[in-house]
């Protein structure tokens, strides 16, 4: 659920050097590997693909069409994506959040820090996931034709522009090298979650061992 952009600062909360925190969804908030594995098996069955799930999974975070191109499947990308989305949607409502993330997001959204989602997941599935969270979000960005997907910085820059937030006071939380690269190209800080699915591009980032560390990062505990 989106909330108005104008908010009063809460005097009981300690100040944070970050005014805006943006999150990737899969591998950061949502533990969706099983859901994606199931959807890829449907793709393999319906389209006669031998490409292992692990090869697809190594590329997640990028736009689906880009992943297909990197796997040599560009000519079949549209049909494959239709199958993948259909299968994924069937169980996305039962896909679990990582332990502690729901509570941490609620704490952050109740503070003076603005909160947003920047994901490569399509709008329909993203909404099915996010409506289960008990928190308010300032912005939700899903793939759109006028913004390049990660690792391009477009969505991060767009979010900051809409929320009137300077890059110096913004951090992006992700779990893949493409997330790290997008943050670097946007000129913002990057936090890498070690409970996610991939590695950062390099060691130039804040490593997070558990969701509770997000509160410490923002000065909320």
Residue, then its C-alpha position, 0 to 999 in steps of 0.5 A: x500500500x502506498x502512502x503520501x510522500x509528505x510525512x512528519x518526522x518522528x521526534x522519538x526516533x534517532x536521526x539516520x544518515x539515510x532518508x530513503x531505503x530501497x529494497x530488492x524483493x526476491x532474495x531480500x524480503x521474499x524467499x522465492x527460490x522454491x517458487x522459481x524452481x517450480x516455475x522453471x520446471x513448468x517452463x522446461x516441461x512446456x517448452x522442451x528446455x534442458x537448461x538447468x534451473x541453476x543457470x536461470x537462477x544465477x541470473x535473477x535480478x535482471x529483466x526476464x528478457x535479458x536473462x533469456x538472452x544471456x541463456x541463449x533463449x532470446x527468440x523464445x523469451x516471450x512464450x517462456x515468460x508467459x509460462x513462468x509467470x503463470x506457474x509462479x503466480x499459482x503459489x506466490x501467495x504461499x511463498x514465505x518471507x525471510x524470518x524477521x523481515x516483516x517485523x523489520x519492514x514494519x519498524x522502518x516504515x513507522x519511522x521517518x525513513x522512506x521505504x521503497x521496493x525496486x524489483x524485477x518481478x512483474x507488477x501483478x506478482x509483486x502486489x500479491x507479495x507486498x499486500x501480505x506485508x503489514x507496512x506502508x511503502x512510499x514507492x513500488x517500482x516494477x519493470x516498465x518500458x521507459x526504465x532499463x532494468x538492473x544493473x542499470x541505475x534507472x529505477x533507483x534514480x527514478x525512485x529518488x527523484x519521485x521521493x525528492x531524496x539525494x543519493x547521499x542519503x539513500x541506500x539500496x538493499x540487495x542480494x545479487x551483483x546486479x543489485x550492487x552494480x545498479x547502486x554503484x551506477x546510481x551513486x548510492x550506498x549498497x547493503x548486501x544481505x548474506x541470507x540472499x541468493x548471490x554475492x556482491x560485485x566486490x567488497x565495497x558494500x555493507x554486509x548484513x548478516x540478519x534483518x535486525x541489522x537493518x535497524x542498526x544501520x538506520x539508527x532505529x535501535 
